[in-house]
Amino acid sequence: MTNNLIKYSSWIFLLISIWGCDDYERTGVEESIYINKSSLSMFVGDQDQLTVSPTEGKYSWESEDPSVATVNNGLVEAVGEGTTNIIASNGTIQTKVSVDAVIRIPLTDVSLSEYYIEMSPGDVKNILVTLIPEDANDIPGSSWISENIDIATVTDAGEITAITHGVTNVIFRIGDFEKIIVIDIPKTRPFNGPHVLSAMAQCLINAADFDLGGAENAFHDNASGDSSGQGGNYRRQGGDTQSDDVDVEGFGANVGWTGPGEWLLYTINVEDEGEYLLEVQTAVPGSGSFHLEVDGVNVTNTVAVPNTDGWGSFVWHPTPGIPINLTSGKHLIKYYFEGGHNFRAFRFTFNQ
């Protein structure tokens, strides 16, 4: 009985196994050609090698438009402008690679939107790069670098950020070309400027228009607070909140309550190099004096201020003006009070 049960069970298991095998579906393997690149962007005259996988088998190569690109055993050469396909075949199996060929237009130079930038700490400036020619398509890699990141930084996109006072260079390189931008972050900058000296016209600078920058940068005042009672309104209306200690009278009319050792700084730009005649407008019921410094150098020695018999009686002096030689470019002019007096303005006239 037991032997028969084992015999019948074995036959049933065998029949189930046979029926189960008939239920499996067999799927064919789709044959294809793999090429190492799916598309090519080429300059006319360039070559590029295509390889196929699997490596077994016999492959043929063909260009749909040999006037654009030719192919020899997978080596593609762009021969003319346009688009076409390169076809790799193995029997009935094909794979296409698209080709886009253009005429090479090399880069001959670049220009930048600015090469000298004066900034204040925290300012941000974006530099525009123009390709020469503008339709150049053979463009090498580029980079931006700041020679002193403590003064100014620059991003890969040419965005410059001023960090602190000083001067540094930002350099743009692309291929063999190099362009330099001078970044100037001065401690002071013109108020109601720029103040430009040229041979074409006389330059008058109001005493109250000394630089922005605050105490010990743009001015030195012996006493705190504004003795004029104006509350610094003239400077504040012009955007300066750091000069309340300077005694500006009459909403910018003149600087008063001055004493020995005080000074005011002015940034000027000289367009025409040469000799300029300096005249100063002052008032004092007694005696006073000053000297003028250019970039830290005393260029006038002591100049006496004439007695005008009143704090509000202003005169221009001396006549003729004091000759001062100035080179072209930016200069810092310091008006240094050696003896107290009211100071309204000074002017520069080119000495023809």
C-alpha positions as CSV (number, residue, x, y, z in Angstrom):
1,M,0.0,0.0,0.0
2,T,2.8,2.4,0.9
3,N,4.8,1.6,-2.2
4,N,1.8,2.2,-4.5
5,L,1.2,5.6,-2.8
6,I,4.7,6.6,-3.4
7,K,4.5,5.5,-7.1
8,Y,1.3,7.4,-7.8
9,S,2.7,10.6,-6.1
10,S,5.8,10.5,-8.2
11,W,3.7,10.3,-11.4
12,I,1.5,13.3,-10.3
13,F,4.6,15.4,-9.5
14,L,6.1,14.6,-12.9
15,L,2.9,15.6,-14.7
16,I,2.6,18.9,-12.7
17,S,6.2,19.7,-13.6
18,I,5.6,19.2,-17.3
19,W,2.4,21.3,-17.3
20,G,4.2,24.0,-15.4
21,C,7.1,24.2,-17.9
22,D,4.6,24.8,-20.7
23,D,3.3,27.9,-18.9
24,Y,6.7,29.9,-19.1
25,E,6.9,32.6,-21.9
26,R,10.2,32.9,-23.8
27,T,11.2,36.5,-24.8
28,G,13.8,37.2,-27.5
29,V,16.8,39.5,-26.9
30,E,16.5,42.7,-28.9
31,E,19.7,43.3,-30.8
32,S,21.2,46.8,-31.0
33,I,24.4,48.7,-31.7
34,Y,25.8,50.8,-29.0
35,I,27.9,53.9,-30.1
36,N,30.1,55.8,-27.6
37,K,28.5,59.1,-28.6
38,S,24.9,59.9,-29.5
39,S,25.6,63.3,-31.2
40,L,28.6,65.3,-32.4
41,S,29.1,69.1,-32.5
42,M,32.1,69.9,-34.7
43,F,33.9,72.6,-36.4
44,V,34.5,72.2,-40.1
45,G,37.9,70.4,-40.5
46,D,37.7,68.6,-37.2
47,Q,37.7,64.8,-36.8
48,D,36.1,62.6,-34.1
49,Q,36.3,58.8,-33.6
50,L,33.2,56.8,-33.0
51,T,33.4,53.3,-31.6
52,V,30.7,50.5,-31.5
53,S,29.8,47.8,-29.0
54,P,29.7,44.8,-29.1
55,T,33.0,44.7,-30.9
56,E,32.2,41.3,-32.5
57,G,30.6,41.4,-35.9
58,K,31.1,43.3,-39.1
59,Y,30.0,46.9,-39.1
60,S,29.5,49.3,-42.0
61,W,29.6,53.1,-41.7
62,E,27.7,55.6,-43.8
63,S,27.0,59.4,-43.9
64,E,23.6,60.6,-44.9
65,D,25.2,63.8,-46.4
66,P,28.9,63.4,-47.3
67,S,29.0,67.2,-48.1
68,V,28.6,67.8,-44.3
69,A,30.5,64.9,-42.8
70,T,32.3,61.8,-44.1
71,V,33.0,58.6,-42.1
72,N,35.7,56.0,-42.5
73,N,35.6,53.0,-40.1
74,G,34.0,55.3,-37.5
75,L,36.3,58.3,-38.0
76,V,34.0,61.2,-38.7
77,E,35.3,64.4,-40.4
78,A,33.3,67.6,-40.7
79,V,33.8,68.9,-44.3
80,G,31.0,71.5,-44.6
81,E,28.4,73.5,-42.6
82,G,25.1,71.7,-41.9
83,T,23.6,68.8,-40.1
84,T,23.5,65.1,-41.0
85,N,23.5,61.6,-39.5
86,I,26.3,59.0,-39.3
87,I,24.9,55.4,-39.6
88,A,26.5,52.3,-38.1
89,S,25.0,49.1,-39.5
90,N,25.4,45.4,-38.8
91,G,23.1,43.4,-41.1
92,T,19.7,44.8,-40.6
93,I,20.5,46.6,-37.3
94,Q,21.3,50.3,-37.5
95,T,22.2,53.1,-35.0
96,K,22.4,56.8,-36.0
97,V,24.6,59.6,-34.6
98,S,23.6,63.2,-35.4
99,V,26.3,65.6,-36.6
100,D,26.1,69.4,-36.4
101,A,29.0,71.1,-38.2
102,V,29.8,74.8,-38.2
103,I,32.5,77.1,-39.5
104,R,35.1,77.9,-36.8
105,I,35.1,81.6,-35.8
106,P,38.0,82.1,-33.4
107,L,38.1,84.6,-30.6
108,T,40.5,87.4,-31.4
109,D,40.1,89.5,-28.2
110,V,37.7,90.5,-25.5
111,S,36.7,93.9,-23.9
112,L,35.3,94.6,-20.5
113,S,32.6,97.1,-19.5
114,E,35.0,98.8,-17.0
115,Y,38.8,98.8,-16.3
116,Y,38.9,101.2,-13.3
117,I,36.2,101.1,-10.6
118,E,36.0,103.2,-7.5
119,M,33.9,101.5,-4.8
120,S,32.9,101.7,-1.2
121,P,33.0,98.7,1.2
122,G,30.0,96.5,0.6
123,D,29.4,97.7,-3.0
124,V,28.8,95.1,-5.7
125,K,29.6,95.5,-9.4
126,N,28.9,93.2,-12.3
127,I,31.4,93.3,-15.2
128,L,30.2,92.7,-18.7
129,V,32.5,90.8,-21.1
130,T,32.2,91.4,-24.8
131,L,33.6,88.9,-27.2
132,I,35.6,90.1,-30.3
133,P,34.1,89.2,-32.7
134,E,30.8,89.0,-31.0
135,D,29.8,85.8,-33.0
136,A,33.0,83.9,-32.0
137,N,32.2,80.2,-31.4
138,D,35.6,78.9,-30.7
139,I,35.8,80.2,-27.1
140,P,38.4,78.9,-24.6
141,G,37.9,78.5,-20.9
142,S,37.9,81.6,-18.8
143,S,38.6,82.6,-15.1
144,W,38.3,85.5,-12.7
145,I,40.8,86.2,-9.9
146,S,41.3,88.9,-7.3
147,E,44.9,89.7,-6.4
148,N,43.8,90.5,-2.9
149,I,40.6,89.0,-1.7
150,D,40.9,91.0,1.6
151,I,40.2,94.1,-0.5
152,A,37.8,92.8,-3.1
153,T,36.4,89.4,-4.2
154,V,35.1,88.2,-7.6
155,T,32.9,85.3,-8.6
156,D,33.2,83.1,-11.7
157,A,30.5,85.3,-13.3
158,G,32.5,88.5,-12.9
159,E,30.6,89.9,-9.8
160,I,33.0,92.1,-7.8
161,T,32.4,92.8,-4.1
162,A,34.3,95.5,-2.3
163,I,35.5,94.3,1.2
164,T,37.6,97.1,2.7
165,H,39.7,100.1,1.9
166,G,42.6,99.7,-0.5
167,V,43.6,99.1,-4.1
168,T,43.8,95.7,-5.9
169,N,43.5,94.2,-9.4
170,V,40.8,91.9,-10.6
171,I,42.1,89.8,-13.5
172,F,40.0,88.2,-16.3
173,R,41.7,85.5,-18.3
174,I,40.3,83.7,-21.4
175,G,42.7,81.6,-23.5
176,D,45.7,83.7,-24.2
177,F,44.0,87.0,-23.4
178,E,44.3,88.8,-20.0
179,K,42.4,91.9,-18.9
180,I,43.0,93.9,-15.7
181,I,40.5,95.9,-13.7
182,V,41.8,98.3,-11.0
183,I,39.6,98.2,-8.0
184,D,40.0,101.4,-5.8
185,I,38.2,101.4,-2.5
186,P,39.3,104.7,-1.0
187,K,38.7,105.8,2.6
188,T,37.0,109.0,1.2
189,R,35.1,110.0,-1.9
190,P,33.8,113.3,-3.3
191,F,30.8,115.0,-1.8
192,N,28.8,116.8,-4.5
193,G,31.5,115.7,-7.0
194,P,33.3,114.9,-9.1
195,H,35.6,118.0,-8.9
196,V,37.3,118.1,-12.3
197,L,40.2,120.4,-13.1
198,S,40.8,121.1,-16.8
199,A,42.2,123.7,-19.1
200,M,38.7,124.4,-20.4
201,A,37.1,125.9,-17.3
202,Q,37.8,127.1,-13.8
203,C,37.0,124.7,-11.1
204,L,35.4,126.1,-7.9
205,I,35.0,123.8,-4.9
206,N,32.9,124.9,-1.9
207,A,34.5,124.5,1.5
208,A,31.5,122.7,2.8
209,D,31.9,120.0,0.0
210,F,34.8,118.2,1.6
211,D,34.9,114.4,1.1
212,L,32.6,111.8,2.5
213,G,34.4,109.4,4.9
214,G,34.1,110.8,8.4
215,A,36.5,112.1,11.1
216,E,40.2,111.5,10.5
217,N,39.6,110.3,7.0
218,A,37.8,113.3,5.4
219,F,38.4,115.9,8.1
220,H,39.8,116.7,11.5
221,D,38.0,119.0,13.9
222,N,39.4,119.9,17.3
223,A,36.0,120.1,19.1
224,S,33.0,117.8,19.0
225,G,29.7,119.1,18.0
226,D,28.6,121.8,15.5
227,S,29.1,125.3,16.9
228,S,27.2,126.8,14.0
229,G,23.9,125.5,15.3
230,Q,23.0,124.2,11.8
231,G,23.0,120.6,13.1
232,G,24.9,119.3,10.1
233,N,21.8,119.8,7.9
234,Y,23.7,120.6,4.7
235,R,25.9,117.5,4.9
236,R,23.0,115.2,6.0
237,Q,20.8,116.3,3.1
238,G,23.6,115.3,0.8
239,G,23.7,111.8,2.4
240,D,26.6,112.3,4.9
241,T,25.8,111.3,8.5
242,Q,29.4,111.3,9.7
243,S,30.3,115.0,9.6
244,D,28.2,116.7,12.3
245,D,31.4,117.9,14.1
246,V,32.3,120.2,11.2
247,D,30.9,123.7,11.7
248,V,29.1,124.3,8.4
249,E,27.3,127.6,8.4
250,G,24.4,128.9,6.4
251,F,23.4,125.6,4.9
252,G,26.7,125.1,3.1
253,A,27.7,128.8,2.8
254,N,31.1,128.3,4.6
255,V,33.0,126.4,7.2
256,G,33.6,128.4,10.5
257,W,34.8,128.0,14.0
258,T,38.1,126.7,12.8
259,G,41.3,126.4,14.7
260,P,45.0,125.5,14.2
261,G,45.5,121.8,13.2
262,E,42.1,121.3,11.7
263,W,41.8,120.1,8.1
264,L,39.4,119.2,5.3
265,L,40.1,116.7,2.5
266,Y,38.9,117.0,-1.1
267,T,39.2,114.5,-3.9
268,I,39.9,116.1,-7.3
269,N,40.3,114.7,-10.9
270,V,42.8,116.5,-13.1
271,E,42.1,116.1,-16.8
272,D,44.8,118.3,-18.1
273,E,48.3,118.1,-16.6
274,G,50.0,121.4,-15.9
275,E,50.2,124.5,-13.7
276,Y,47.1,125.7,-12.0
277,L,46.6,129.0,-10.0
278,L,45.0,128.5,-6.6
279,E,42.8,131.2,-5.0
280,V,41.0,130.9,-1.7
281,Q,37.9,132.8,-0.4
282,T,38.2,133.5,3.3
283,A,37.1,136.0,6.0
284,V,38.6,136.9,9.4
285,P,38.6,140.0,11.6
286,G,42.3,139.7,12.4
287,S,44.8,137.1,11.2
288,G,44.7,133.6,10.0
289,S,46.7,131.2,7.8
290,F,46.6,127.9,6.0
291,H,48.6,125.6,3.7
292,L,47.5,123.2,1.0
293,E,48.7,119.6,0.7
294,V,48.5,117.5,-2.5
295,D,48.6,113.7,-1.8
296,G,50.3,114.5,1.6
297,V,52.8,116.9,0.3
298,N,52.8,120.6,1.3
299,V,52.7,122.5,-2.0
300,T,52.1,126.1,-0.8
301,N,53.9,126.5,2.5
302,T,52.1,128.9,4.9
303,V,49.7,131.3,3.2
304,A,48.5,134.3,5.3
305,V,44.8,135.1,5.3
306,P,44.1,138.8,4.9
307,N,42.2,140.8,7.6
308,T,38.7,141.4,6.3
309,D,37.4,143.2,9.4
310,G,34.5,140.7,9.8
311,W,33.7,137.0,9.8
312,G,31.2,137.5,7.0
313,S,33.4,139.7,4.8
314,F,34.8,137.2,2.3
315,V,37.6,138.0,-0.2
316,W,39.4,136.0,-2.9
317,H,43.2,135.9,-2.5
318,P,46.0,135.9,-3.3
319,T,46.1,137.7,-6.7
320,P,47.6,136.3,-8.8
321,G,46.9,132.8,-7.5
322,I,49.5,130.4,-6.1
323,P,50.9,128.3,-8.9
324,I,50.6,124.5,-8.3
325,N,51.7,121.8,-10.7
326,L,49.3,118.9,-11.0
327,T,49.6,115.7,-12.9
328,S,46.6,114.1,-14.6
329,G,44.5,111.7,-12.6
330,K,43.0,111.6,-9.1
331,H,44.6,113.6,-6.3
332,L,43.7,114.3,-2.6
333,I,43.8,118.0,-1.6
334,K,44.0,118.8,2.1
335,Y,43.1,122.3,3.3
336,Y,45.1,122.6,6.5
337,F,44.2,125.4,9.0
338,E,47.3,126.9,10.6
339,G,45.3,129.8,12.0
340,G,41.6,130.1,12.5
341,H,39.4,131.8,9.8
342,N,36.2,131.3,8.0
343,F,36.6,129.3,4.8
344,R,34.1,129.6,1.9
345,A,35.6,128.1,-1.2
346,F,38.8,127.7,-3.3
347,R,39.2,127.6,-7.1
348,F,41.8,126.4,-9.6
349,T,42.4,128.1,-12.9
350,F,44.6,126.5,-15.6
351,N,47.7,128.7,-16.2
352,Q,47.8,129.0,-20.0
